Amino acid sequence: MTTPRRSKTITFSLPPEMEAQVRSVIKEDDLSVSELLRQAIRLFMEEREWRRRERLEWLRSRTTTAQNETGRRDR
């Protein structure tokens, strides 16, 4: 009895130049295409989350600053 596959397969296309770069990296770093793409997607997702948190913090600081300025004007 075989174990069900836990990973999903995604198919996508790349321009020839980018595919050549991928092939070069996987050869240099001794990675599979799948592992390289997992690492790249993981990094992208981490950076995306970081940007989202930075944006939220910036919005919060703007709101706090605006509230503080409004409070000063009311005095």
C-alpha positions as CSV (number, residue, x, y, z in Angstrom):
1,M,0.0,0.0,0.0
2,T,1.4,3.4,-1.0
3,T,1.4,6.5,1.2
4,P,-0.7,9.4,-0.3
5,R,1.4,12.2,-1.7
6,R,1.5,15.2,0.7
7,S,2.9,17.7,-1.7
8,K,1.1,19.4,-4.5
9,T,2.4,20.0,-8.0
10,I,2.4,23.4,-9.7
11,T,3.3,23.9,-13.3
12,F,4.5,27.3,-14.6
13,S,6.5,28.8,-17.5
14,L,9.6,30.9,-17.4
15,P,11.3,32.9,-20.1
16,P,14.3,31.0,-21.6
17,E,16.8,33.4,-19.9
18,M,15.3,32.8,-16.5
19,E,15.2,29.0,-17.0
20,A,18.9,29.1,-17.8
21,Q,19.6,31.0,-14.6
22,V,17.6,28.5,-12.6
23,R,19.5,25.6,-14.2
24,S,22.8,27.4,-13.4
25,V,21.8,27.9,-9.7
26,I,20.6,24.4,-9.2
27,K,23.9,23.0,-10.6
28,E,26.1,25.4,-8.6
29,D,24.1,24.9,-5.3
30,D,23.4,21.2,-5.9
31,L,19.6,21.7,-5.5
32,S,16.6,20.3,-7.2
33,V,14.4,22.7,-9.1
34,S,11.7,22.0,-6.6
35,E,14.0,22.8,-3.6
36,L,15.2,26.0,-5.3
37,L,11.6,27.1,-5.9
38,R,10.5,26.2,-2.4
39,Q,13.3,28.3,-1.0
40,A,12.5,31.2,-3.3
41,I,8.8,31.1,-2.5
42,R,9.5,30.8,1.3
43,L,11.7,33.9,1.1
44,F,9.1,35.8,-1.0
45,M,6.4,34.9,1.5
46,E,8.6,36.0,4.5
47,E,9.4,39.3,2.8
48,R,5.7,39.8,1.9
49,E,4.7,39.3,5.5
50,W,7.4,41.7,6.7
51,R,6.2,44.4,4.3
52,R,2.6,43.8,5.5
53,R,3.7,44.3,9.1
54,E,5.8,47.3,8.3
55,R,2.8,48.9,6.4
56,L,0.5,48.2,9.4
57,E,3.0,49.7,11.8
58,W,3.3,52.8,9.6
59,L,-0.5,53.2,9.4
60,R,-0.7,52.8,13.2
61,S,1.9,55.4,13.8
62,R,0.2,57.8,11.4
63,T,-3.1,57.3,13.3
64,T,-1.4,57.8,16.6
65,T,0.3,61.0,15.4
66,A,-2.9,62.4,13.9
67,Q,-4.8,61.7,17.2
68,N,-2.0,63.3,19.2
69,E,-2.1,66.4,17.0
70,T,-5.9,66.6,17.2
71,G,-5.6,66.4,21.0
72,R,-3.1,69.3,21.1
73,R,-5.3,71.5,19.0
74,D,-8.2,70.9,21.4
75,R,-6.4,72.3,24.4
